[in-house]
Amino acid sequence: MTRTPRRAWVASWFAACVVIVLTLSCGETGAVDSQVCAVKQALVAGSANADIMALSIAQKRAIGRVQASGGPPGFFCSGVLVAPTWVLTARHCDQGGAFTFDAPGDDGRAPRRLSVIETHANPDHDALLLRLDAAVAAEPILPIDQALDAARYRGAPVDLAGYGVNADGVPASALSFLAEPIASIDSEMLVVDGKGRSGACIGDSGGPMLLRDGTGALRVAGILSSGSAACTGIDRYLRADVIRAWVLGMIGAPPPTAASCGAIDSIGFCRSDTAIWCNSSALHAQACSGATACGWSNAAAGYRCVQRQQDACDGVSDLGECRDATLRSCNAGHLDETDCASCNAACGWDATQGKARCR
């Protein structure tokens, strides 16, 4: 297969990237919830509100900005800590020169800049490990240790994280997320499609795709390898399960630790047919199959594996769904339905909010 050279792809993205600002408007019906139909609200390609995997502050601090002094002016990438002193990013981010890693600061403080003392490029894939000169006070996020089965994960929404440029064409001042469904999976790549509305952009290269695995733990599913020059189309992420053995061979096996709850509460949520919740600081996960599905349990007052006919929200998760022009949302066990046409809108997935909306 012929590939576009990584450096050429980076250059073309720098030259052609345009982030489209989407404006949504609703008719003045008066009867439609303003939170469901956004009135004259401009949505850009990234948002802090699209974190559908419920990261803790410590987990968000694991995602930072990677800079290489040999790159073009303003060149940078994103990366994720897989150990306190190790950052995983894309190999094409190596533009020569010295590397630095900007670890996010606490409570709005300026990022902490660390020097990179070792670099290790994967010989077969677009992956690069950077060893830092000091540990970062964050919760590292490991590559997923389960095969990314297409039958399970195709269509599943995931978090895309990074520091890429925003609608103004300048780097994001804080970590941004998009929530997009996985469009396809092959032997090396996970593909997402912003369908002209959202996507990764300059500076997001090497940034992680995040999901919750079968145990509920937060994992790196992939790292951004290539993307649409328009920043609102198809983006390809190198599968983290493909390079996991190489990563652990370089950084060493992590000590066994209990998975963090992150920002998950006792209500929990449904992700990839798995019910995930937290009780007494302990993370719980239950895979649903057969006669059961992940849905609302009145007995547990949250999302659990339930008999399909007993799901109070009729199969609708916390992320909502569209049924033609009708927006269906689960509100604490109550199924709400909104006719998007009543506000002159269509029902669709909003990657900047991480849920279905009238738009």
N, C-alpha and C positions, 0 to 999 in steps of 0.2 A: 504493500500500500504506500502511495506517495503522500508525504506529509509536508505541510507548510513549515519551513524552518521556524523554530521558536522565536528567534530574534526578529525575524521578519513579521511574525504575527504580533509581537509586542509593538513593533514600530507602526504597523497598520492600525492597531487599536488606538495608539496615541494620536495618530493622524485623523482617524475617522470617528472617534467616539462622540456621540451626541446623546445626552440623556433626555428623553422625552418627558415633559410634564403633562400629566393627564388631569384634566379638569372634569369633575363630575358635577352634574346639577340635577336637581329634582324639581318637579312641578310643585306649585304651592297648593298642596292638597289639604294641609292642616291636620289630616287624620293619620298621617304617616309619621312614625317615630323618627326624629331627626338623627338619632344615632344609627338608624338602619339606612336611611337615605341621606347621604352626606350632601349638605347644601353648599354649592360653590367651593368645595374643598379641593385644593390642589394636592395631588399625590405624586411623590417622586419615587425614584428607583429603590431607595432604602429607607428603613425606619427602625427605631428602637422598639416599636410596637409589634413587630412581626416575629418575636422570639417565641415560637410555639413549642419549643422544647424546654422552656422554663429553666433557663440557666441561673445559677446563683451568681452573686457578685464575684466570688472567687473564680468561678468558671469563666465569666466574661473577661476577667483579667488575664486569662490564658491566651487571649487572641490579641495580637499586636501588629505593629507596622514593621516591615523589613525594608532596609535600604542598602543599596550597593553603590559605592562611590564611583564605580566605573560606568554607571548607566547614564542615559540621557538626562538633561536637566529636569528635575522634578520627578525622576523615576523612583518608584517604590512598589512594594508588594505587601501582601498580608501573610501572616503565618500564625501557627498555633503551637503552644507548648505541649509537648507530649511527655515531658519530664521537666523538673524544675530548672534544668540548665540546657534543655534541648528544644529547638524549634523546628517544626516541619513546615516546609513551604515548597514551591515549585522550582524545579531545576532551571527553568528558563529565566528565573529571577536573578540568576548569577550573570551579571553584566560586567564582571571584572571589578577589581579594587577591593576595598575593605567593606565588610558588612557591619551593620548595627541593627539592633532590635529595640524598638520603642515599646516598653511594657506599659499598659494603661496605669495611670495613677489612681489613687483612692480619692473618693469624694470630690471629684472635679479637679484634683491637683494635676500638675503637668506630668506627662509621661516620663518614666525613668528610662534613660537610654543606656543600653548595655552593649559592650563590644563582643564581637564574635571571634573566638579563638581557634575554631576548627570548622571546616566545611566538608561535607561528604555527599557527593552526588550519586544518585542511584544510576547504575550503568545501563539499565534497560527502560526506565520509566522517568516521567517528568516529575521527579521528586528530589528534594534537597534537604539535608539535615544540617542545622547550624548549632554549634555548641557555644554557649554563652560564658562570659568570664565570671558570672555570679548567678546565683539562683534567684528566681522570680517568686514573690509571695503570691502564688496563684494556685488553683487546682488544675493540674494538667489534664488533658483530655486525650485518651488513648485511641489509636485506630481500632475500629470494630474488629472483634475476634470471631465473628460469625460470617459465613458466606452470604453475600448480598443476593439472595435468591430473587429472581425477577418476578416470580409468581406472588411473592409476599410484598415486595417493595415497589413494584411498578405502580404508579398512581398515588403513592403515599407522599404526603407533604413533608418537606424537610426544611431545616433552617440553612440558609446561606449567609455567611458572616464575613465581614471585611471592612476595610477602611477606604474603599474606592471613591472616586470622585462623585459628587452629587449633581443635582440639576444645575448648579451654578458653574460646574466645570472645575471645582476646587475639591481637594481631599476632604472627606468627612471629618469633622472635628471630634467625633466619637464613634464608637463601634456601631455599625448598622447591620440590620438583618433584613432578609427577604424570606418569605415562606412560599416555596414553589413545589408542585408535585413532580416526582421523578417521571420523566416522559418515556425513557427507555434505559436499558441496562445491557451492556455487552461484556465481553471478557475483560475489558480494561477500563471502560468509562461508564460513568453515570451521567445521563443527559437530562437537563431541565430546559424548559422553553418558556420565556417570558411573554411570548405571543404579542410582541410589540408594545407591551405595557411596562415591563420590568426586566431586570437582569443585572449581571455583574458588569463592572466597568474597569477603567484604568485604576490600578492600585489594589484590585481585589484578587489578582493572581496569587495563587498559593494559599488563599484563604480557605477555611474549612466548610464543607457541607456536614451538618450535624444531624444526628437522629438519636432516638432512644432504642437500645437493642432489646432482645427478648427478656433480659433481666431488669429492664427499666433504666440501666445505666446510660449516661450520656457518652456518645462515641463520635469520633471522626469517621464519617462515611466516605469522604473523598476530599481532594484538594483541587482548586480550580486550575485547570491546565490551559484551556482555550475558550474563547467566547466570541459573541457577535460584536462586530465593529460598531454597531448601532447601540450597543449596551442594553438592548431590550429584546433580544432574541434567544437563540440556542446557546447554552453554556455547557461545557464538558468538564467533568470532574474525574480525575484519576481515582479509581477505586482504592480505598485505604486497606481493604482486606487483601488486595494483591501485593501490597508492599509492607504489610504488617511484620512479616518475618524479618525482612531487611531492617525495618525500624528497630525492632526489639534486639536484633543482633548488634546494632550500633549502640543503643542506649542502655541495654541490659533489661532483664525482666523486671517489671515493677513489683514492689512488695504487695502482698495481698491486703486489700483494704475494702471496707464496706462501701458500696456505691452511695454517692451523695444524693440527697433528695433535691438539691438545687432549690428552685422556687416552687416545687410541687407541694400541694397541700393534701388534706384528707379527701377532698372531692376527687382529685386526680383528673385524668383524661384518657382518651383512646388514641393510640398511635399504632399503625400497622397491625390492626387486629389484636392489640395487646392493651389490657387495662393496667394503668400505672397510677399508683397513689402513694401517699406517705402518711404513716401513723407513728407518733412518738419518735420522730427523727429517723425512722427506719423506712427504707424504700421497698415497696412491694410491686410485683408485676405478675400478671396472670395472662397467659396466652389463651385466646378464645378460638374455639373451632367446633366443628360439628353442629350440634343443635344450639350452641351458645354463640353469642356475639358480644362485642364490647358495646355497652350501652348504659343508660341510666338505671341505677338500682335504688328504688325508694327505701329499701331496707338499710342500705349502706349510706344513703344520702350522698351518692357519688357515682362515678363511672366504674363499673365492674363487669365481669363476664356474667351475662344474664341469658335466660331463655329468650329467644327472639320475640316470642309473643308477650313476654313480660316487660319488655323495654318500654318505659314510660315515654320515651321520646321517639319511638318508632324507628330506631336505627340511626338517628341524627346525633352526631357527636358535638363536642364543645366548639368545633370549627364551623358548624352549620353545613348546609348543602343547598343546592339549587334544584328545583324540580320545575323545569320549563321557566316561567317568569316568576315563580313563587320562591321566596327565600324562607327556608325552614331552619329554625334555631332551637336549641335545647336550653331552656332557662330553669335551672334547678329542678329538673324533672317535668317541666311543663313545655310542651311543644308549641312554639310560636310560629305562625305563618304570616308572611307579608307579601302582598301583591306588588312586585316592583313596578309593574306597569302603571300603578296608581300615582307614582312619582316620576313618570316618564323615564324610567330607567329599566335596565335589564339586570337579571340576576347573574352574578359571576364571581369567580375567585379573585380576591384582593390580596395580592402578594405583599403589599405594604402593611397590611393589618393582620395577615395570617388567618383569614376566615372568609367565608362566603358573604357577599354583601350585594345590596342593590347599587348599581353603578352605571 
